[in-house]
Amino acid sequence: MFLAERGLLRSFVLGTGFATVLVIISILFYGNNMEDPMAISETAISQQTLEGSDAQAVTQHKSPERGQVDETPRDCKPRKNFIFIKTHKTGSSSITNILQRYALYHKLIVMEPTCRKCSLGWPTSPDPRMYLKSKNGKYNAIVHHARYNRTWMDSKFPSDTAYITVIREPLSHLKSAFNYWHLIGKVVQKKWKQPGITCPLQPFLQNPFEHRFVQGFKSCEITFERTRNFQAFDLGYSLEWADDLEKAERFLADLERELTLVMILEHFDESLVLLRRRMCWQMKDILYDKTPKKRASYSYKNYKPTEKERANFKEFSKVDHMLYDRFNTSLWKQIASEGPAFFAEVEHYKQLNTQVSKHCSDIRKRSGMVVPASKWNAEFYIEETFCYRLRVKRTTYLDGPLRARLVGSKRRNKKHLGRCKGEYVVMIGKTREL
């Protein structure tokens, strides 16, 4: 419509320029905003009740543009085979929840670990003892921790399988890793209590090479370091290649060619809208719980390192920085190619997500919610089961019905049956342990 009114050439130039400006503004804004996207303050949207309903009250979402139709391309077919390479401490559990819900609603067969609270295959590819068998020997998806191994995954999944992952800004990832695995006492020990040290991370950032903490498994020859290139490790890169930048460049080029989408935690909503488009899914499929949560705080969470400390860590964890820089740039190039309408869709998605989260968080409501059609979604209904699945605190809660579709799902193995057992410390600081 716009092209017909304004002229093809003029609208092309204006549209392209507008998209470019938006992308640049977004990069500048988000590049300096490393907050957890889940912690962003929410804006309430008004609700209204449909009149004349004989059943329960039904909440209706106020769409920015009413009476519109879904603009998901009709010539695409929803992709129902996918592997999510679930990286550690990158917001990946929120994505796992999205993918689990999609699998449940579309009756997909997910490869589930034999142990209910174990990874599927980490730090190696799963062997047959590590996952439950499907009734026909086929699977549609992986959503649990499994280290990326394209050869193994291609041997188990159809050729049209989409490969998806998520990564995080390396310094933010380091802080989260230090907190989650209690690395201060293991890596820094008591050095952070010395005079002049104001943050427990400072001794490590001042000289990371003096504070190495390498781990391994007694039953398999694999070592890893949660403070060094750990995201790249999850994606198949070996710790021994940490200083081989030529190999790192080849590794990144392979990932860019092989992966369908690499999402960025700092640009979570943009990544999910792009996922929706790449997978030809519906808006309902990518909703997640945005209700503000009580998150664990720690003293160095908001610590701002000096430029020297940043440079030290970048030198120490080169490959993770290369990984993040490459795929952050790639994400915004892909977004730019989607055109200006992409940003309008993101804003609609954010509003809808907030509205649905608010509706589902009100435990007093047992009514449903109708979301009318818009430019980006067909009309859909939010029922109580959807709200429960949206808000579950642990991904294991949704594993039950997914495991029920597999053989031997009633077994209650408490320990992993894989070949990598006996985790131990290989090196602390510069000292190799025996």
C-alpha positions in Angstrom: 0.0 0.0 0.0 2.8 2.4 0.9 4.6 1.7 -2.3 1.6 2.4 -4.4 1.0 5.7 -2.7 4.5 7.1 -2.5 6.3 5.6 -5.5 8.5 2.5 -5.7 11.9 4.2 -5.8 11.3 6.8 -3.1 9.8 4.2 -0.7 12.7 1.8 -1.3 15.2 4.5 -0.4 13.3 5.7 2.6 12.5 2.2 3.9 16.1 1.1 3.6 17.4 4.2 5.3 14.9 3.8 8.1 15.8 0.2 8.7 19.5 1.0 8.8 18.9 3.8 11.3 16.9 1.5 13.5 19.5 -1.2 13.4 22.3 1.3 14.3 20.3 2.7 17.2 19.5 -0.7 18.5 23.1 -1.8 18.3 24.2 1.3 20.2 21.5 0.9 22.8 21.8 -2.8 23.4 25.5 -2.9 23.1 25.8 -0.9 26.3 22.9 -2.7 28.0 24.1 -6.0 29.4 21.2 -6.4 31.8 19.4 -9.7 32.0 16.4 -9.3 29.6 14.2 -11.1 32.1 14.9 -8.4 34.6 13.7 -5.5 32.5 10.7 -3.6 34.1 7.4 -4.6 32.6 4.7 -2.2 31.3 1.1 -3.2 32.2 -1.4 -3.2 29.4 -5.1 -2.7 30.2 -7.5 -5.6 30.0 -11.1 -5.9 29.1 -13.7 -8.6 29.5 -15.8 -9.9 26.6 -19.5 -9.2 27.2 -22.2 -11.7 26.6 -20.2 -14.8 27.5 -22.1 -17.5 29.2 -19.0 -19.2 30.4 -16.0 -17.8 32.4 -14.8 -14.3 31.9 -12.4 -14.1 29.0 -9.6 -11.5 28.9 -8.9 -10.0 25.5 -5.5 -8.6 24.5 -5.5 -5.1 23.0 -3.6 -5.6 19.7 -1.9 -2.5 18.2 -3.8 -3.1 15.0 -7.1 -4.9 15.3 -8.8 -6.9 12.5 -5.5 -7.8 10.8 -4.4 -11.2 9.6 -1.3 -13.2 10.4 1.6 -12.1 8.2 3.6 -15.3 8.7 4.5 -16.2 5.1 1.9 -18.7 3.9 4.4 -20.4 1.6 6.5 -21.7 4.5 5.8 -24.8 6.5 6.4 -25.0 10.3 9.7 -26.7 11.0 9.1 -29.5 13.6 12.5 -31.1 13.7 15.0 -29.1 15.7 18.1 -29.5 17.9 18.7 -26.9 20.6 22.3 -26.8 21.6 21.7 -25.8 25.2 24.7 -23.8 26.4 25.4 -23.2 30.1 24.4 -20.0 31.9 23.1 -18.2 28.8 19.3 -18.0 29.6 19.0 -21.3 27.8 16.4 -22.8 30.2 13.9 -20.1 29.2 14.3 -21.3 25.6 14.1 -24.9 26.7 10.7 -24.1 28.2 9.5 -22.6 24.9 10.7 -25.6 22.9 9.2 -28.1 25.4 5.8 -26.5 25.1 6.1 -26.5 21.3 6.9 -30.2 21.4 4.0 -31.0 23.8 1.4 -29.1 21.7 2.6 -30.6 18.4 3.1 -34.1 19.7 6.8 -34.3 18.9 9.2 -36.9 20.1 12.0 -35.4 22.2 15.2 -37.3 22.9 15.1 -37.4 26.8 18.0 -38.5 29.1 17.6 -41.7 31.1 18.4 -39.8 34.3 15.6 -37.3 35.1 17.9 -34.6 36.3 20.9 -35.2 34.1 22.2 -33.7 30.9 21.5 -35.6 27.7 25.1 -35.8 26.5 27.7 -33.7 28.1 30.7 -33.3 27.7 30.4 -36.0 25.1 27.8 -37.0 22.6 25.1 -39.3 24.1 25.7 -43.0 23.9 22.7 -45.4 23.7 22.7 -45.8 27.5 22.2 -42.0 28.0 18.8 -41.5 26.4 15.4 -43.2 26.3 14.4 -45.0 23.1 11.5 -43.9 20.9 8.9 -46.5 19.8 9.9 -46.2 16.1 13.5 -45.3 16.6 13.0 -41.7 15.4 13.1 -38.3 17.2 12.1 -34.8 16.4 14.0 -32.7 18.9 16.7 -32.2 21.5 16.2 -29.6 24.2 18.5 -30.7 27.0 22.3 -30.1 27.5 24.1 -32.0 24.8 27.5 -30.9 23.5 27.4 -30.0 19.8 28.6 -32.8 17.5 27.2 -32.4 14.0 28.3 -35.8 12.8 26.5 -37.6 15.6 23.4 -35.4 15.5 23.1 -35.8 11.7 23.1 -39.5 12.1 20.1 -39.5 14.5 18.0 -36.7 13.1 16.3 -35.9 9.7 18.2 -33.8 7.1 15.7 -30.9 7.5 16.5 -30.5 11.2 17.1 -26.9 12.4 20.1 -26.3 14.7 19.6 -23.5 17.3 21.6 -22.2 20.2 22.0 -19.1 22.4 25.1 -17.3 23.6 25.9 -14.5 26.0 28.3 -11.5 26.4 31.5 -13.2 27.8 32.0 -11.0 30.9 28.4 -11.3 31.9 28.7 -15.1 31.3 31.8 -15.2 33.5 30.0 -13.5 36.4 27.1 -16.0 36.2 29.5 -18.9 36.0 31.5 -17.8 39.0 28.3 -17.5 41.0 26.5 -20.7 39.9 29.5 -23.0 40.3 30.9 -21.2 43.4 34.2 -20.5 41.8 35.4 -17.7 44.0 36.6 -20.1 46.7 38.1 -22.5 44.1 39.7 -20.1 41.7 40.5 -17.0 43.7 40.4 -18.6 47.1 41.3 -16.0 49.8 43.1 -13.5 47.6 40.1 -11.3 47.2 40.3 -10.4 50.9 43.7 -8.8 50.4 44.1 -5.0 50.8 43.0 -3.0 47.8 40.7 -5.7 46.4 37.1 -4.4 46.4 35.6 -7.3 44.3 36.1 -11.1 44.5 36.5 -11.1 40.7 39.4 -8.7 40.7 42.3 -11.1 41.4 41.1 -13.3 38.5 40.5 -10.4 36.1 43.9 -8.9 36.9 45.7 -12.1 35.9 43.5 -14.9 34.6 46.4 -17.1 33.6 47.5 -17.2 37.2 44.0 -18.4 38.3 43.2 -21.3 36.0 40.8 -24.0 37.2 40.8 -26.9 34.7 38.5 -29.9 35.3 38.1 -33.3 33.6 36.7 -36.8 34.0 38.6 -39.8 35.1 36.8 -42.1 32.6 37.2 -40.0 29.4 40.0 -37.8 28.1 38.2 -34.5 28.1 39.1 -31.3 30.0 37.2 -28.1 30.3 37.5 -24.7 32.0 34.3 -22.9 33.0 36.1 -19.6 33.0 37.7 -20.0 29.6 35.9 -20.3 26.3 33.2 -22.3 28.0 30.5 -21.3 25.5 32.7 -22.4 22.6 33.3 -25.6 24.5 29.6 -26.3 24.6 29.5 -25.8 20.8 32.3 -28.3 20.2 35.5 -26.4 20.6 38.3 -28.1 22.7 40.1 -26.4 25.5 43.4 -27.5 24.0 42.8 -25.1 21.1 42.4 -22.0 23.2 45.3 -20.2 21.6 44.9 -21.5 18.0 43.2 -18.5 16.4 43.3 -20.0 12.9 41.4 -23.1 14.1 39.0 -20.8 16.0 38.3 -18.9 12.7 37.5 -22.2 10.9 35.4 -23.3 13.8 33.3 -20.1 13.7 32.9 -20.3 10.0 31.7 -23.8 10.3 29.1 -22.8 13.0 27.9 -19.9 10.8 27.3 -22.3 7.9 25.8 -25.1 10.0 23.5 -23.4 12.5 20.1 -22.2 11.6 20.1 -19.4 14.3 22.4 -18.3 17.1 20.4 -16.2 19.5 21.9 -13.6 21.8 20.7 -13.3 25.4 21.2 -9.5 25.5 18.8 -9.3 22.6 16.4 -12.0 23.7 13.1 -10.7 22.2 14.6 -9.9 18.9 16.2 -13.3 18.8 12.9 -15.0 19.5 11.0 -13.1 16.8 13.7 -14.1 14.4 13.4 -17.7 15.6 9.6 -17.5 14.9 10.3 -16.3 11.3 13.0 -18.9 10.7 10.9 -21.7 12.0 7.6 -20.5 10.5 6.0 -20.8 13.9 3.1 -18.8 15.4 3.4 -15.9 17.9 1.9 -18.1 20.6 4.8 -20.6 20.2 7.4 -18.1 21.4 5.8 -16.6 24.4 7.6 -16.9 27.7 7.0 -15.8 31.3 8.1 -12.1 31.8 6.8 -11.8 35.4 9.6 -10.2 37.4 11.3 -12.8 39.6 13.4 -12.7 42.7 16.8 -13.4 41.3 19.8 -14.3 43.4 22.1 -11.4 43.8 25.9 -11.5 44.5 28.4 -8.9 45.3 30.1 -8.8 41.9 27.0 -9.0 39.7 27.2 -5.3 38.8 30.9 -5.0 39.0 32.4 -2.9 36.2 35.9 -4.0 35.5 38.6 -1.6 34.3 39.6 -1.5 30.7 42.8 -3.4 31.6 40.8 -6.1 33.4 38.5 -6.4 30.3 41.5 -6.7 28.1 43.0 -9.4 30.3 39.9 -11.5 30.2 39.5 -11.0 26.5 43.1 -12.3 26.0 42.4 -15.3 28.2 39.1 -16.2 26.7 39.7 -15.2 23.1 37.4 -17.7 21.4 34.3 -16.9 23.4 34.8 -13.2 22.5 35.3 -14.0 18.9 32.2 -16.2 19.0 30.1 -13.5 20.6 31.3 -10.7 18.3 30.7 -12.7 15.2 27.2 -13.9 16.0 26.0 -10.6 17.5 27.0 -8.9 14.3 25.3 -11.7 12.3 22.1 -11.4 14.3 21.8 -7.7 13.5 22.6 -8.2 9.8 19.8 -10.8 9.7 17.4 -8.4 11.4 18.3 -5.6 9.0 17.5 -7.9 6.1 14.0 -8.5 7.5 13.1 -4.8 7.0 11.5 -2.1 9.2 8.4 -4.2 9.9 10.5 -6.5 12.0 10.8 -3.9 14.8 7.0 -3.3 14.8 6.6 -7.0 15.3 9.1 -7.0 18.2 7.1 -4.3 19.9 3.9 -6.1 19.4 5.5 -9.3 20.7 6.8 -7.5 23.8 3.3 -6.1 24.6 1.6 -9.4 24.0 4.2 -11.2 26.1 3.7 -8.8 29.0 -0.1 -9.1 28.8 -0.1 -12.9 28.7 2.4 -13.1 31.5 0.3 -10.8 33.6 -2.8 -12.8 32.9 -1.1 -16.1 33.8 0.5 -14.7 37.0 -2.9 -13.9 38.5 -3.6 -17.1 40.4 -7.1 -15.8 41.2 -8.1 -16.0 37.6 -9.1 -19.4 36.2 -10.6 -17.8 33.1 -9.2 -18.0 29.6 -7.9 -15.2 27.5 -8.6 -14.5 23.8 -5.8 -12.9 21.8 -7.3 -11.5 18.6 -5.7 -11.6 15.2 -3.1 -9.0 14.3 -0.7 -8.4 11.5 1.6 -11.0 13.1 -0.7 -13.6 14.6 -3.9 -15.4 14.0 -6.4 -15.3 16.9 -5.6 -17.8 19.7 -6.7 -18.8 23.1 -4.8 -18.9 26.4 -6.1 -21.6 28.7 -5.1 -22.6 32.2 -2.8 -25.5 31.0 -0.9 -23.0 28.8 -0.3 -20.7 31.8 0.9 -23.6 34.0 3.4 -24.7 31.4 4.5 -21.1 30.8 5.3 -20.5 34.4 6.9 -23.8 35.6 10.1 -23.1 37.5 12.1 -26.1 36.2 12.3 -27.7 32.8 12.1 -31.1 34.5 8.4 -30.4 35.2 7.6 -30.6 31.5 9.7 -33.6 30.9 7.1 -36.0 32.4 4.6 -35.9 29.5 7.5 -35.9 27.0 9.2 -38.9 28.6 5.8 -40.7 28.6 6.1 -41.0 24.8 9.3 -43.0 25.1 10.2 -46.6 25.9 11.3 -47.2 29.5 10.1 -43.8 30.8 9.1 -45.2 34.2 12.6 -46.1 35.1 14.0 -43.8 37.8 17.7 -43.7 37.2 19.4 -41.3 39.6 22.8 -41.4 38.1 23.9 -40.9 34.5 24.8 -44.0 32.6 27.3 -42.3 30.2 30.9 -43.0 29.9 32.3 -39.8 31.4 32.3 -40.2 35.2 34.4 -39.1 38.1 34.8 -35.4 37.6 38.0 -34.1 39.1 40.3 -31.1 39.2 43.2 -31.2 36.6 44.8 -27.8 37.4 44.5 -25.0 39.9 46.4 -21.8 39.1 49.5 -23.0 37.4 49.8 -26.3 39.3 48.7 -29.5 37.7 47.0 -31.8 40.2 47.9 -35.5 40.4 
